[in-house]
Amino acid sequence: QVQLVESGGGLVQPGGSLRLSCAASGRTFASYVMGWFRQARGKEREFVAAINRSGGATVTSDSAKGRFTISRGNAQNLVWLQLNNLKPEDTAVYYCAADRQVIEGGMPANPIDYTYWGQGTQVTVSS
């Protein structure tokens, strides 16, 4: 069982930056693929980024490409999402997710493939 707690959200102006953190409990953190998803008000939860077990590979959505960076520190049981050049359409609740992966390179983009979820942290981009 993995427990996830996100933090770092807040209000930021367009073009600004935020760094989200996800703290994970458990002794097998390095066995899990980690992902970030977001859900805007009235919309479906969508994939943002994922990172493999070792942290050596990542995938990002088209909207995140070039602006958002996912990283992890397995010794710290932490995952981060660096949000740069934020736009109003990035406003959403951002969720950290985890799933055990047998395949080292597995990085699912579908939320149904993730077993564990944090409570979310609100990111609001507005003037």
C-alpha positions as CSV (number, residue, x, y, z in Angstrom):
1,Q,0.0,0.0,0.0
2,V,1.2,3.5,-0.9
3,Q,0.0,6.7,0.5
4,L,0.5,9.9,-1.5
5,V,0.3,13.5,-0.4
6,E,0.7,16.4,-2.8
7,S,1.7,20.0,-2.0
8,G,2.9,23.1,-3.6
9,G,-0.2,24.3,-5.4
10,G,-1.4,27.9,-5.3
11,L,-2.2,31.0,-7.2
12,V,0.2,32.2,-9.9
13,Q,0.1,34.7,-12.7
14,P,0.2,33.6,-16.3
15,G,3.8,32.9,-17.2
16,G,4.7,32.1,-13.7
17,S,6.0,28.9,-12.2
18,L,5.2,26.4,-9.5
19,R,6.8,23.3,-8.2
20,L,4.5,20.6,-7.0
21,S,5.7,17.8,-4.6
22,C,4.3,14.4,-3.9
23,A,5.5,12.6,-0.8
24,A,5.0,8.8,-0.8
25,S,5.0,6.4,2.1
26,G,6.2,2.9,1.7
27,R,9.3,0.8,1.5
28,T,8.9,-0.1,-2.2
29,F,8.7,3.4,-3.8
30,A,11.3,2.5,-6.4
31,S,9.0,-0.3,-7.6
32,Y,6.3,2.1,-8.7
33,V,5.8,4.2,-11.8
34,M,4.7,7.7,-10.8
35,G,2.4,10.0,-12.7
36,W,0.8,13.4,-12.5
37,F,-2.7,14.0,-13.7
38,R,-4.9,17.0,-13.6
39,Q,-8.6,17.7,-13.5
40,A,-10.1,21.0,-14.4
41,R,-13.5,21.9,-13.1
42,G,-16.2,20.1,-15.2
43,K,-13.7,18.1,-17.2
44,E,-12.3,14.6,-17.1
45,R,-9.0,13.8,-15.4
46,E,-6.2,14.0,-17.9
47,F,-2.6,12.8,-18.1
48,V,0.2,15.2,-17.5
49,A,3.4,13.3,-17.1
50,A,4.9,10.0,-15.8
51,I,8.3,8.8,-14.8
52,N,9.5,5.3,-14.7
53,R,10.7,3.4,-11.6
54,S,14.3,4.5,-11.7
55,G,13.7,8.0,-12.9
56,G,15.6,7.4,-16.1
57,A,12.8,8.0,-18.5
58,T,9.8,10.3,-18.6
59,V,6.8,10.9,-20.8
60,T,4.7,14.1,-21.0
61,S,1.5,15.1,-22.6
62,D,1.5,17.4,-25.6
63,S,0.3,20.3,-23.4
64,A,3.0,19.7,-20.9
65,K,5.9,19.3,-23.4
66,G,8.5,22.0,-23.0
67,R,6.8,23.5,-20.0
68,F,6.4,20.8,-17.3
69,T,9.1,18.5,-16.0
70,I,8.5,15.4,-13.8
71,S,11.3,14.1,-11.6
72,R,11.7,11.8,-8.6
73,G,14.1,11.1,-5.8
74,N,13.7,7.5,-4.7
75,A,15.9,7.9,-1.7
76,Q,13.5,10.6,-0.5
77,N,10.3,9.0,-1.6
78,L,9.4,12.2,-3.5
79,V,8.1,13.0,-6.9
80,W,8.1,16.6,-8.3
81,L,6.3,18.4,-11.1
82,Q,7.9,21.6,-12.2
83,L,5.4,23.8,-13.9
84,N,6.8,26.6,-16.0
85,N,5.2,29.2,-18.3
86,L,1.8,28.5,-16.7
87,K,-1.3,29.4,-18.6
88,P,-4.9,30.0,-17.4
89,E,-5.9,26.7,-19.1
90,D,-3.5,24.9,-16.7
91,T,-5.8,25.7,-13.8
92,A,-6.9,22.4,-12.3
93,V,-6.5,20.1,-9.4
94,Y,-3.2,18.2,-9.8
95,Y,-3.0,14.7,-8.6
96,C,-0.1,12.4,-7.9
97,A,-0.6,8.7,-8.8
98,A,1.4,5.5,-8.4
99,D,1.2,2.0,-9.8
100,R,3.4,-1.1,-9.4
101,Q,5.2,-1.8,-12.6
102,V,6.8,-5.1,-13.6
103,I,8.1,-3.4,-16.8
104,E,10.9,-0.9,-16.0
105,G,9.9,1.3,-18.9
106,G,6.1,1.2,-18.2
107,M,4.6,4.7,-17.9
108,P,0.9,4.5,-18.5
109,A,-1.0,7.6,-19.5
110,N,-4.5,6.2,-18.6
111,P,-5.6,7.0,-15.1
112,I,-7.3,3.6,-14.8
113,D,-3.9,2.0,-14.9
114,Y,-2.9,3.7,-11.6
115,T,-3.9,2.1,-8.3
116,Y,-2.9,4.8,-5.7
117,W,-3.8,8.5,-5.7
118,G,-3.2,11.5,-3.6
119,Q,-5.8,14.0,-2.6
120,G,-4.7,16.6,-5.1
121,T,-3.4,20.2,-4.9
122,Q,-5.1,23.2,-6.5
123,V,-3.2,25.2,-9.2
124,T,-4.8,28.4,-10.2
125,V,-3.3,30.5,-13.0
126,S,-4.9,34.0,-13.1
127,S,-4.1,37.7,-13.3
